[in-house]
């Protein structure tokens, strides 16, 4: 048995695959909140997008099969496109309610979460537990043969590769481009950004839509890639975890990505523990993800991080503070009236 076929390497590969949907959702929400809009509908939006993406892929795949066309990638692409569109529309509804109607973003997002979850379960009834298309496995030649790193990073599919690239692209856009600087300015100090000639609300609409589209893709990544198919409450709770990870990540793409991978580790750990201790109820191991989210919120809500920084040597306090600082954008959740 080669090193690439060991159980440990397979677990590492599983962690990266399990993290991919969250990487998309967390990066999308980070982009949205950096522009000053809170999309609290993540859980419902991901559920609705997962349902919509699978249903479209299933229907398109069925029609192609009836026409004698098999093995085509079009069903999955259609499902992913619809899921991204649904996620963008939901996010834009929150932005429109806040910017145009001057309503509370948190309240709108919470109501949409409940509504979209119910709609997903209702509209997806006829497609429950049906076999359907999935994203095609696509190892990268040469790179996939690298010991350990090969199976961990380069033996997946295009959607998982895309989730890795999205994190890098989001960081580069935010911190290395002028439009990214403008986006952060709109989220931090919208008044100052407006004085500099930036159309604040237009920027917020744009990045809310982009972030929502990534959230929608995160939902479809479950039904078309990780947890193939559709069922009631297919991914219930993942959206709330994504919101907690955004906070844990300090609204920074790479730190948020680390949080998503940490979640993947808890999922893989739960599977390993369940195999090792079959007599223990499954629900106990599945609660690890919620314990992680609770721990994150308690850590961020306390002064533990500040105390940790003070324990470090003085020369390390400033870089450690920059690394661990958790501060939301100053303009997050506030409506801006352009005059």
C-alpha positions, 0 to 999 in steps of 0.5 A: 500500500502506498502512502497515498492510499493510507487511511490518514491520507483518505481522512485528509482528503475527506476533510478538504472535500467536506470543507468545500461547501463551507469555503464557498458560503463563508467566503461569500458571506465575508464579501457581503459583510465587508461591504456592510450588509448582513445576510442572515438568511444563509441557512435557508438560502443554502437549503433553497439553493441546494434544492433548486440546484438538484431539481434543475440538474435532475430535470435537465439530466432526465430530458437529455437522457430521453433524447439519447444524450448521456454523460453530459456535464450540462445538467450539473452546470445548469444546476450550479448556475440556478443555485448561484442565481437563487443565492444572489436573488435572496441576498439582493432581497435583503440588500433591497429591503435595507437600502430601499425600504430602510428595514432591519437587515437582521430581521429580514434575513431571519424571516427569509431563513424560516421561509426558504427552509420551508419552501425548500422542503415543500417544493422539493417533496417530489425529488426526495432521495432520487438518484441524480447527476453529480459533479464529475471527479477530476484528478489533476494529472501529475499533481495528484501523484504527489505524496499526501498533498496529491490526494488531499488537494488534487484528487477532487473535482472542479467545484472543490478546486474552485472553492480553494481558488475563491478564497485566494481570489477574495483575499487578493481582491480585498487587499491588493486591488483598488475596487477591493479597497473601495469595497472595504471602505464602503463597509467601514466608513460609507460616509467617507467613501461617498465623499470620495465619489464612491456610489455606496449603495451600488457597491453594496448591491454588487458585492451582496449579489456576488456573496449571495451567489457563492452562498448558493453555490455552497448549497448546491455543492452539498446536493450535487457533490458532497451529499448527493441528492435531496431530502428534507432538511438536507443541510439544515444548520450549515448556514448558521455554522457559516455565519459563526465561522465568518465571525471567527475569521474576523471577516478575513478570507484566509482566517475564515477558510481555516475555520471552514477546514476546522469544521471539516476536521470535526466532521471527519473526526465524528466519522472516525469516532463513530466507527471506533465507538459504534455503541455511542449514539450518532447524535453525540458525534454530530453535535461536535460541529455545534460545540465548535460553533458555540465555542467560537461565539463564546471566544469572540464574545469574551476578552480571551483573545485580548488576554492571550495577546497580552501573555505574548512577548512585547515584540510579538503582541502587535503582529499577534494582535493583527492576526487574532483581532476580531472586529466587524466592519464599522458600517456593518448592518447600517443603512446609508442614505445617499444625498 
